Amino acid sequence: MWQGVERSTWGLVILVLLAAAAYTRGWWFLRNRRRGHRLATIWRLGCALAGTAALLVALLPPVATYEQRSFFVHMIQHEMLIEVAPTFLWLAQPISFWLWGLPARWRRTVSHNLFAPRQRKRWHRFTAPKVLVPLYLATVTLWHLPPAYDAALERPWLHSLEHLSLFATAMAFWWLVTGAAPRLHPRAGFQLPILYVVAAYVHNEVLGVGLTILRQPIYAFYDRVVPPWGLSPIADQSLGGAIMWIPGEFIYAITIMVLLMRLLDEGEPFHGIFESYPLSEKRSVNVDT
């Protein structure tokens, strides 16, 4: 069962586990501080564990065993990488906990190198929505075009690059949507995050429905392998399109509804997609983090 896992994948698994350990250490540290418990909630720890679990599901068997033989299993992997894992990870507000999970010397070095005023200006320039949203949509489109998709399955290094680029751009996209820290851009109301998700919703529907209704296989790689469980190549492709279409649309639709609900809630300032809290609490969190 473990033979289907590429060598480079094990390095990614180790990085995921180390990040989860750092997060848990930082969460426990803040949980036991007088004010830190307001940030270190059980909900956020649960989101972090769910995001980590989604990444491990995507990287390890049985998904890793069948991904190169089945398009629909590969699409399950992609859904975990671009929608499920990033959403849960950003809801966990990971930056603060990761920093507090590092040794003190490392924490000061990382904070200085990444979040000093000069660095924040650079991050602000390269993380503008007009850059990140098109980049995310273009990356998802590119890796599902037949030439790029087939090339990635033929070459392990390119396959790893595919997954890293999908995950990285998805993290950037969902960071904009959730409003998680670090907040480098002033929030201009709820309308813009809704527009980002609507754009992703439409893009996902076009791609997923198109793959579902096609009547002939478009990926040459699967002509040389036998799909598992007795599936025909066209049935495998249609199932993969349905996996992209229906669960993906559900995640985007839920996000749009939550954003609309937040838009109607005018009682408190907005500081993230699933949370609003008084400014006094916001100040106390900033002191601790």
Helices and strands as residue ranges (DSSP letters): G 2-4, H 7-31, G 36-38, H 42-59, H 63-66, H 71-79, I 80-84, H 85-91, H 94-101, H 104-115, H 117-126, H 129-143, H 146-154, H 156-178, H 191-213, G 220-223, G 228-230, H 233-264, H 279-288
